[in-house]
Amino acid sequence: MKPFGLPSPLHLRGLLELVCLVVFASAAAAQGAPQGRSVKILTDVPDAIAPAAIPSMSTAKLASLNAGMKTDNAAGLSLDLIPSGEIIAGSKIGFRITTKKPGYLILLDVDAAGKLTQIFPETATETGAIRDTPSMVKPGKPLIIPQLGSPYANFEFIAQPPAGVGMFVALLCDKPVQVVDLPNAPPPAFAPGDTLKYVRDQTQALVIPLQNANRLDRPSWSFDGKIYLIK
């Protein structure tokens, strides 16, 4: 008769086999299972990142900035936008230009990113220049672009993104200049006056060859700028 409470040799062997099976199964599962990484759940996070807000500026603020724009303007050049103030992307924009002295007009657009583009006179295309003669403005006779019945009836400028504060700059030259090639400018949103000054400084550094002469001439320029808000 075996002592009470002690397992028989047969029971001991069964227990050892069961322990071995559990150990082997755990090891196999550990080797075959991928090593997971802990994940931390953040709370109070919005479902999506909000897009950047379009700059907001009142019509009164735009008018105040434009009224305070100062630069070299010996010819009394004046540029007005049609319409002025806030502009919806895809809208057409017209221009009204007056001057107290005759000169040749160039219009530039500086968009919200600082990209500078000549928009008038239209520059050369693959088929050649749109206009063969410079665009002269005379005192006492406002130039409106576009205007039915004028050489500029087919001119069209459509406001394009990026959204934000842009600037149109009118240049009046005493020489028949048709094209200016200027680098991009500081974005007008930061300091419109600095953008206009930058365009002025870059333009005044330009020289043109004189006809029938082996020398370069530095023309005289007048400037006016108007900022706008495109949405």
Backbone bond lengths (Angstrom), bond angles and torsions (degrees), N, CA, C in turn:
res aa  C-N    CA-C-N  psi(-1)  N-CA   C-N-CA  omega(-1)  CA-C   N-CA-C  phi
1 M - - - 1.470 - - 1.526 108.47 -
2 K 1.447 117.25 123.84 1.461 121.09 -176.95 1.520 109.82 -80.94
3 P 1.324 117.19 153.59 1.471 120.17 -178.81 1.517 110.48 -60.55
4 F 1.345 117.48 147.93 1.470 122.74 -179.66 1.535 110.85 -68.46
5 G 1.347 116.73 134.65 1.469 122.02 175.59 1.507 114.02 93.74
6 L 1.310 121.18 -11.24 1.463 121.56 179.70 1.520 109.13 -95.65
7 P 1.350 119.02 129.33 1.460 121.28 -179.26 1.518 110.09 -71.08
8 S 1.300 113.77 153.32 1.463 119.31 177.90 1.511 109.53 -75.48
9 P 1.362 118.31 162.43 1.482 120.02 176.36 1.512 112.12 -55.46
10 L 1.345 118.07 -34.50 1.467 120.15 -179.83 1.521 111.05 -66.26
11 H 1.335 114.77 -41.36 1.474 117.90 177.67 1.520 112.29 -66.11
12 L 1.335 116.83 -37.76 1.466 120.54 178.78 1.515 110.98 -62.08
13 R 1.318 116.59 -42.65 1.465 118.55 -179.47 1.527 110.71 -65.32
14 G 1.332 116.30 -36.70 1.465 118.94 178.89 1.520 112.10 -65.69
15 L 1.324 115.59 -40.07 1.463 119.03 178.75 1.513 111.96 -65.06
16 L 1.340 117.14 -40.88 1.470 120.89 178.86 1.524 110.91 -63.15
17 E 1.328 117.32 -41.43 1.467 120.12 178.83 1.525 110.80 -63.42
18 L 1.336 117.34 -39.95 1.469 120.48 179.58 1.525 112.03 -65.12
19 V 1.344 116.05 -41.48 1.473 120.14 177.84 1.510 110.28 -62.66
20 C 1.333 118.07 -42.98 1.469 121.18 -179.45 1.522 110.87 -62.54
21 L 1.335 117.71 -41.05 1.455 120.62 179.42 1.519 111.66 -62.77
22 V 1.332 117.44 -41.45 1.468 121.60 178.97 1.522 111.33 -63.39
23 V 1.377 115.81 -43.01 1.466 120.43 -179.78 1.508 110.85 -64.44
24 F 1.337 118.04 -45.27 1.468 121.93 -179.18 1.525 110.97 -64.23
25 A 1.332 116.47 -40.74 1.470 119.43 -179.95 1.530 111.71 -65.47
26 S 1.339 116.96 -39.33 1.467 120.70 178.79 1.511 111.21 -65.45
27 A 1.344 117.01 -41.06 1.463 120.77 179.90 1.516 111.23 -65.71
28 A 1.341 116.74 -42.03 1.464 119.89 179.34 1.522 111.46 -63.72
29 A 1.328 116.21 -41.00 1.473 119.31 178.93 1.507 111.96 -64.49
30 A 1.333 116.25 -38.31 1.466 120.30 -179.98 1.511 111.34 -66.35
31 Q 1.352 117.94 -36.66 1.464 120.49 -178.95 1.523 111.62 -74.17
32 G 1.327 117.77 -36.19 1.459 120.64 -175.61 1.505 113.91 -84.39
33 A 1.310 119.28 -23.87 1.469 122.46 -176.24 1.519 110.48 -80.60
34 P 1.344 119.15 136.87 1.467 121.37 177.16 1.512 111.29 -66.62
35 Q 1.328 114.54 149.20 1.461 120.06 178.34 1.530 108.78 -78.72
36 G 1.297 118.44 111.30 1.457 121.26 -177.88 1.509 112.03 -80.93
37 R 1.387 115.82 162.16 1.461 121.87 177.26 1.511 108.53 -117.04
38 S 1.284 113.95 146.08 1.454 117.63 180.00 1.519 110.27 -72.60
39 V 1.307 117.50 144.63 1.463 123.77 -179.58 1.515 108.31 -120.48
40 K 1.341 114.55 130.84 1.454 119.70 178.64 1.515 109.01 -104.14
41 I 1.294 117.25 123.80 1.456 122.52 179.72 1.518 109.31 -91.15
42 L 1.360 115.18 122.38 1.459 120.04 178.07 1.513 109.48 -89.84
43 T 1.283 116.10 140.25 1.458 120.97 178.62 1.522 110.40 -106.02
44 D 1.336 114.67 162.61 1.477 121.33 177.42 1.521 111.61 59.89
45 V 1.342 117.35 40.03 1.461 122.42 177.35 1.516 107.94 -110.45
46 P 1.353 119.52 131.85 1.472 119.96 179.61 1.519 110.80 -63.31
47 D 1.338 114.93 155.43 1.460 119.91 -178.12 1.520 112.48 -64.14
48 A 1.313 119.41 -32.55 1.465 122.72 -179.05 1.513 109.24 -144.95
49 I 1.328 114.90 154.88 1.461 120.45 177.85 1.528 108.56 -75.98
50 A 1.306 117.03 127.13 1.461 121.22 -178.14 1.525 110.36 -68.59
51 P 1.352 119.01 138.16 1.458 120.67 177.65 1.516 111.39 -66.88
52 A 1.339 115.18 157.33 1.461 120.13 179.73 1.524 110.16 -61.50
53 A 1.303 116.45 136.25 1.458 121.03 -177.65 1.519 110.83 -74.52
54 I 1.332 116.08 141.16 1.458 121.20 176.04 1.522 107.96 -73.51
55 P 1.333 117.93 131.96 1.460 119.57 -179.32 1.524 111.37 -54.11
56 S 1.297 116.00 139.97 1.450 120.99 -179.51 1.525 108.95 -113.08
57 M 1.323 115.35 134.01 1.463 120.36 179.30 1.514 107.73 -149.90
58 S 1.302 116.64 130.12 1.456 120.49 -177.25 1.530 110.36 -72.71
59 T 1.332 114.78 159.44 1.462 120.14 176.87 1.522 111.02 -61.17
60 A 1.330 116.45 -37.92 1.466 120.54 179.00 1.526 110.82 -64.24
61 K 1.344 116.96 -39.44 1.466 120.72 179.12 1.522 110.83 -66.14
62 L 1.333 117.18 -42.49 1.466 120.80 176.59 1.529 110.74 -59.23
63 A 1.329 115.66 -46.28 1.468 120.22 -179.39 1.521 110.85 -62.55
64 S 1.325 116.85 -39.63 1.462 120.59 179.99 1.531 111.38 -65.73
65 L 1.323 116.94 -43.13 1.464 120.24 178.69 1.520 111.18 -63.96
66 N 1.331 116.52 -42.49 1.461 119.73 -179.53 1.523 111.94 -66.66
67 A 1.332 116.29 -36.81 1.466 119.78 179.58 1.526 111.26 -67.08
68 G 1.330 116.45 -29.41 1.461 119.98 -178.32 1.510 114.45 -91.85
69 M 1.346 117.57 3.64 1.458 120.47 -179.15 1.525 110.13 -72.09
70 K 1.332 116.30 124.11 1.458 120.69 -177.71 1.527 109.98 -126.70
71 T 1.333 116.16 136.15 1.459 121.46 174.20 1.519 108.41 -161.72
72 D 1.350 117.06 178.33 1.462 120.56 179.28 1.530 109.69 -62.59
73 N 1.330 116.37 124.79 1.458 119.77 -175.60 1.522 110.11 -152.91
74 A 1.326 115.61 62.50 1.466 120.81 -176.85 1.519 112.20 -65.31
75 A 1.341 117.30 -25.34 1.465 120.48 -177.55 1.520 112.20 -87.66
76 G 1.336 118.15 -1.09 1.459 119.73 -177.05 1.521 111.82 64.88
77 L 1.324 117.48 36.47 1.461 122.68 -179.19 1.524 110.09 -68.47
78 S 1.335 116.40 138.33 1.461 121.07 179.38 1.523 109.47 -135.40
79 L 1.330 115.79 130.26 1.464 122.65 179.37 1.522 109.46 -117.87
80 D 1.324 116.80 129.98 1.465 122.35 174.58 1.520 108.83 -127.47
81 L 1.351 114.86 144.52 1.456 120.80 -179.51 1.521 110.54 -99.65
82 I 1.340 115.42 146.14 1.466 121.47 178.74 1.537 107.90 -127.74
83 P 1.356 119.40 103.79 1.471 127.35 -3.01 1.526 110.24 -81.36
84 S 1.314 116.23 169.02 1.461 120.68 177.68 1.516 109.35 -103.00
85 G 1.316 115.97 167.49 1.465 120.68 175.98 1.510 113.22 85.39
86 E 1.342 116.75 -130.42 1.451 122.12 -177.82 1.528 110.60 -78.25
87 I 1.329 115.63 137.61 1.458 121.92 -177.22 1.528 108.06 -131.92
88 I 1.325 116.58 134.95 1.455 121.57 177.29 1.527 109.05 -87.29
89 A 1.337 116.97 133.83 1.463 120.69 177.40 1.523 109.64 -54.32
90 G 1.325 116.08 134.16 1.454 121.70 -176.53 1.519 113.27 98.04
91 S 1.339 117.36 -8.96 1.465 120.89 179.48 1.531 110.59 -82.53
92 K 1.318 115.29 153.35 1.463 121.11 175.53 1.524 109.47 -86.94
93 I 1.321 115.53 144.10 1.465 121.75 -179.60 1.519 108.61 -123.83
94 G 1.334 115.66 135.10 1.453 121.36 174.98 1.526 110.28 -113.26
95 F 1.345 115.75 171.99 1.460 120.77 -174.78 1.532 109.36 -139.28
96 R 1.339 113.93 144.26 1.470 121.10 174.15 1.518 107.59 -125.76
97 I 1.344 115.70 123.63 1.465 121.03 -175.30 1.525 109.08 -124.61
98 T 1.328 115.39 132.04 1.458 121.08 173.15 1.530 108.78 -128.37
99 T 1.321 115.42 158.81 1.458 120.95 179.74 1.524 110.22 -152.68
100 K 1.325 115.50 155.86 1.458 120.97 176.06 1.527 111.65 -98.04
101 K 1.333 116.77 -8.33 1.463 121.88 176.65 1.521 108.69 -134.12
102 P 1.324 118.38 147.43 1.467 119.56 178.58 1.521 110.77 -68.42
103 G 1.307 115.16 151.15 1.462 119.49 177.80 1.516 110.85 -176.15
104 Y 1.313 114.90 177.25 1.460 122.23 -176.99 1.536 108.76 -107.05
105 L 1.331 115.04 128.09 1.455 121.82 -168.51 1.526 112.62 -95.85
106 I 1.332 114.65 139.24 1.462 122.90 168.89 1.525 107.25 -134.13
107 L 1.336 116.73 137.06 1.461 122.43 176.90 1.520 109.80 -114.70
108 L 1.330 115.49 133.90 1.458 122.08 178.50 1.521 109.52 -120.01
109 D 1.333 115.52 149.23 1.467 121.48 172.46 1.515 108.40 -117.66
110 V 1.327 116.18 128.88 1.470 122.45 172.42 1.518 106.24 -112.88
111 D 1.338 117.93 109.00 1.459 119.44 -175.20 1.525 111.31 -79.20
112 A 1.328 116.61 -178.12 1.466 121.37 -173.58 1.520 112.93 -63.86
113 A 1.347 116.87 -20.69 1.468 120.68 178.58 1.525 112.14 -92.86
114 G 1.344 117.51 -2.91 1.460 120.73 -179.38 1.514 113.78 93.36
115 K 1.339 118.20 2.34 1.470 120.18 178.65 1.522 109.43 -69.79
116 L 1.319 116.46 127.28 1.466 121.99 -176.07 1.525 109.36 -105.23
117 T 1.347 115.93 128.23 1.459 121.49 -177.69 1.518 109.66 -136.29
118 Q 1.336 117.12 133.66 1.462 119.96 171.48 1.519 108.20 -79.28
119 I 1.338 116.64 124.70 1.463 120.24 -178.83 1.525 112.64 -110.07
120 F 1.352 117.56 -15.64 1.466 120.89 178.42 1.524 109.30 -154.75
121 P 1.344 118.60 135.13 1.455 126.70 -12.37 1.528 110.89 -58.62
122 E 1.320 115.99 150.49 1.459 119.54 178.98 1.521 109.38 -61.55
123 T 1.316 115.30 133.74 1.459 119.95 -175.89 1.522 111.09 -76.61
124 A 1.324 115.10 170.87 1.457 120.93 -176.09 1.520 111.74 -61.23
125 T 1.325 116.37 145.39 1.458 123.06 176.16 1.517 108.76 -115.17
126 E 1.333 116.50 -172.87 1.456 120.21 179.63 1.529 111.29 -64.19
127 T 1.326 116.99 -25.54 1.462 120.59 -179.22 1.528 112.11 -95.83
128 G 1.317 117.49 2.36 1.455 120.14 178.55 1.512 111.68 115.81
129 A 1.334 116.85 -178.69 1.461 121.91 -178.27 1.521 110.25 -70.59
130 I 1.327 116.29 145.31 1.467 120.77 178.69 1.524 110.09 -70.36
131 R 1.343 116.02 -42.39 1.470 120.44 179.65 1.518 109.42 -121.13
132 D 1.317 114.96 144.25 1.462 120.19 -177.39 1.524 112.68 -95.46
133 T 1.316 117.74 -14.17 1.464 120.61 -177.35 1.520 110.09 -122.64
134 P 1.324 117.45 147.83 1.474 120.18 177.74 1.522 110.85 -62.99
135 S 1.322 115.34 159.75 1.462 121.16 -177.02 1.522 109.36 -98.98
136 M 1.316 116.20 104.64 1.466 120.72 -176.86 1.528 110.70 -92.55
137 V 1.337 114.68 141.34 1.464 122.06 173.76 1.525 107.59 -116.22
138 K 1.330 116.28 135.38 1.462 120.65 -177.44 1.532 110.39 -117.12
139 P 1.332 116.07 152.13 1.480 119.27 178.01 1.525 111.60 -61.74
140 G 1.334 115.08 145.77 1.457 120.00 176.53 1.510 114.46 74.70
141 K 1.320 117.96 4.17 1.460 120.90 -178.57 1.528 108.64 -136.07
142 P 1.331 117.70 91.01 1.467 119.95 -178.82 1.528 111.64 -57.99
143 L 1.310 115.39 141.47 1.455 121.41 175.57 1.525 107.45 -102.28
144 I 1.329 116.45 119.98 1.458 121.83 178.94 1.529 108.62 -111.98
145 I 1.322 116.14 128.47 1.464 121.94 -177.02 1.533 108.88 -128.19
146 P 1.331 119.01 121.56 1.477 127.35 -5.84 1.529 110.63 -82.33
147 Q 1.306 116.04 163.03 1.463 121.72 177.81 1.519 108.73 -147.85
148 L 1.352 115.25 128.21 1.457 119.51 -179.97 1.522 110.87 -61.24
149 G 1.315 116.11 142.22 1.458 121.20 178.55 1.506 114.40 80.54
150 S 1.361 116.86 3.73 1.463 120.47 178.93 1.533 109.13 -113.33
151 P 1.341 117.49 167.84 1.463 119.35 177.01 1.527 113.02 -62.73
152 Y 1.348 116.79 -11.97 1.460 120.31 -176.18 1.525 111.67 -107.46
153 A 1.336 117.06 21.16 1.460 120.84 -176.86 1.527 111.66 -63.06
154 N 1.313 117.74 -30.53 1.466 120.78 -175.90 1.526 113.34 -94.51
155 F 1.341 116.59 1.29 1.462 118.37 178.43 1.520 109.50 -66.83
156 E 1.325 116.14 139.41 1.470 120.01 -179.97 1.517 109.55 -145.62
157 F 1.331 114.81 127.85 1.467 120.01 172.91 1.513 108.15 -125.26
158 I 1.332 116.23 124.04 1.459 122.26 -178.75 1.520 108.70 -113.37
159 A 1.330 116.37 128.29 1.461 121.67 -179.58 1.528 110.08 -64.11
160 Q 1.321 115.97 131.53 1.453 122.24 -177.47 1.531 109.75 -125.36
161 P 1.356 117.44 154.32 1.466 119.48 172.33 1.529 109.58 -59.56
162 P 1.350 118.34 162.74 1.463 127.42 14.49 1.523 113.06 -80.62
163 A 1.340 114.84 153.04 1.458 120.36 176.35 1.524 109.81 -69.91
164 G 1.319 114.72 152.14 1.458 119.57 178.92 1.515 111.59 134.12
165 V 1.314 115.94 -163.38 1.471 122.44 -176.83 1.525 109.61 -90.20
166 G 1.325 115.99 123.78 1.465 122.12 175.48 1.516 110.29 -120.34
167 M 1.323 115.90 179.40 1.464 120.39 -179.46 1.528 110.51 -146.90
168 F 1.331 115.67 136.09 1.456 121.80 168.38 1.525 108.09 -100.24
169 V 1.321 116.57 138.07 1.456 121.36 179.49 1.530 108.19 -125.28
170 A 1.335 115.79 127.12 1.461 121.67 174.90 1.522 108.73 -98.35
171 L 1.327 116.10 132.27 1.469 122.67 175.96 1.519 108.02 -115.69
172 L 1.314 116.98 133.75 1.460 121.63 175.22 1.516 107.83 -121.96
173 C 1.334 115.99 122.43 1.465 122.04 -175.84 1.522 110.49 -114.54
174 D 1.321 116.28 144.58 1.464 119.27 177.85 1.524 111.98 -81.55
175 K 1.339 117.51 -3.90 1.469 122.96 176.03 1.533 108.52 -114.84
176 P 1.332 117.67 154.08 1.477 120.30 -176.06 1.526 113.04 -74.61
177 V 1.315 115.89 64.93 1.465 121.61 178.17 1.528 108.65 -84.45
178 Q 1.334 117.06 136.23 1.454 120.79 -179.38 1.530 113.43 -111.37
179 V 1.333 116.17 -25.42 1.466 119.99 -174.73 1.521 109.29 -137.81
180 V 1.337 115.81 136.32 1.460 120.83 170.03 1.525 107.81 -122.73
181 D 1.297 116.10 137.20 1.460 121.89 -179.14 1.524 107.88 -112.69
182 L 1.327 115.56 99.08 1.463 121.13 -174.71 1.524 110.48 -117.25
183 P 1.342 117.56 150.11 1.469 120.33 175.69 1.522 110.99 -72.38
184 N 1.323 115.82 165.43 1.463 120.75 177.66 1.520 110.69 -60.51
185 A 1.323 114.93 157.25 1.467 121.66 -172.26 1.521 110.85 -112.37
186 P 1.337 117.42 166.64 1.475 119.62 171.93 1.525 109.49 -62.27
187 P 1.343 118.47 139.60 1.476 120.20 179.22 1.524 111.40 -55.69
188 P 1.333 118.60 131.72 1.475 121.20 -174.93 1.520 114.44 -63.67
189 A 1.332 118.82 -21.23 1.463 120.13 -175.76 1.527 112.05 -62.02
190 F 1.330 117.32 -31.52 1.461 119.89 -175.34 1.532 111.57 -74.93
191 A 1.320 116.38 -44.45 1.471 120.42 -179.45 1.526 107.54 -162.02
192 P 1.345 117.64 92.60 1.471 119.85 -178.39 1.521 113.59 -54.62
193 G 1.338 116.83 -37.04 1.462 119.66 178.91 1.514 112.48 -62.76
194 D 1.336 117.12 -35.99 1.458 120.76 178.36 1.524 110.92 -69.28
195 T 1.335 116.82 -36.51 1.464 120.27 177.60 1.518 110.83 -63.26
196 L 1.330 116.81 -45.06 1.462 120.58 179.19 1.525 110.82 -64.47
197 K 1.312 117.10 -41.02 1.469 120.99 178.26 1.534 110.65 -63.82
198 Y 1.326 116.55 -39.17 1.463 120.77 179.07 1.537 110.39 -62.12
199 V 1.342 116.45 -46.29 1.468 120.25 178.47 1.521 110.24 -61.87
200 R 1.328 116.54 -42.47 1.469 120.22 178.74 1.524 111.11 -60.19
201 D 1.332 117.26 -48.41 1.468 120.69 -177.50 1.531 111.51 -62.94
202 Q 1.334 116.12 -41.42 1.464 119.51 179.67 1.531 111.44 -66.47
203 T 1.333 116.17 -38.22 1.467 120.24 -178.82 1.523 111.09 -70.32
204 Q 1.326 117.21 -42.51 1.460 120.03 -177.71 1.530 112.55 -67.39
205 A 1.316 117.07 -15.59 1.464 120.09 177.31 1.530 112.31 -82.11
206 L 1.351 117.19 -8.59 1.460 120.60 -177.70 1.525 110.92 -75.68
207 V 1.324 115.66 146.98 1.463 121.79 173.43 1.522 107.88 -128.46
208 I 1.340 115.86 155.14 1.461 121.01 179.95 1.523 109.04 -128.66
209 P 1.336 117.34 148.49 1.470 119.61 177.43 1.523 110.96 -75.67
210 L 1.308 116.20 138.10 1.458 121.10 176.58 1.526 109.67 -81.58
211 Q 1.331 115.33 140.87 1.461 119.30 177.54 1.533 109.99 -67.91
212 N 1.333 114.66 139.30 1.468 121.91 178.21 1.524 112.08 57.88
213 A 1.341 115.83 30.85 1.470 118.70 178.16 1.520 108.68 -148.85
214 N 1.324 113.09 147.09 1.459 118.95 -179.34 1.524 111.42 -95.33
215 R 1.303 117.31 50.49 1.456 120.09 178.27 1.521 109.80 -151.66
216 L 1.319 115.13 166.64 1.455 121.94 -178.77 1.524 110.49 -104.83
217 D 1.310 115.50 150.20 1.459 120.69 -179.75 1.527 109.12 -122.24
218 R 1.330 115.83 146.56 1.450 120.88 176.57 1.529 107.64 -106.39
219 P 1.342 117.32 107.60 1.467 119.54 -176.06 1.526 112.26 -71.72
220 S 1.334 115.42 168.30 1.465 121.69 175.32 1.530 109.12 -97.67
221 W 1.337 115.44 140.21 1.450 121.07 -176.16 1.525 111.07 -127.68
222 S 1.327 115.17 151.42 1.461 122.43 166.54 1.523 107.60 -125.19
223 F 1.344 115.92 153.91 1.455 120.39 -172.28 1.534 111.08 -136.75
224 D 1.319 115.58 146.05 1.464 120.99 166.05 1.523 107.56 -148.48
225 G 1.327 116.19 144.18 1.456 120.36 -177.96 1.513 111.36 -133.69
226 K 1.325 115.77 148.55 1.460 121.73 175.73 1.518 108.64 -135.35
227 I 1.340 115.92 130.74 1.443 119.63 177.30 1.522 109.82 -91.17
228 Y 1.322 115.59 157.88 1.453 121.99 179.77 1.526 108.38 -145.95
229 L 1.307 116.50 160.92 1.463 121.99 177.98 1.510 108.40 -116.85
230 I 1.329 117.08 119.87 1.451 121.67 179.54 1.529 109.46 -104.33
231 K 1.329 116.22 133.63 1.464 122.15 -179.50 1.524 110.20 -120.77
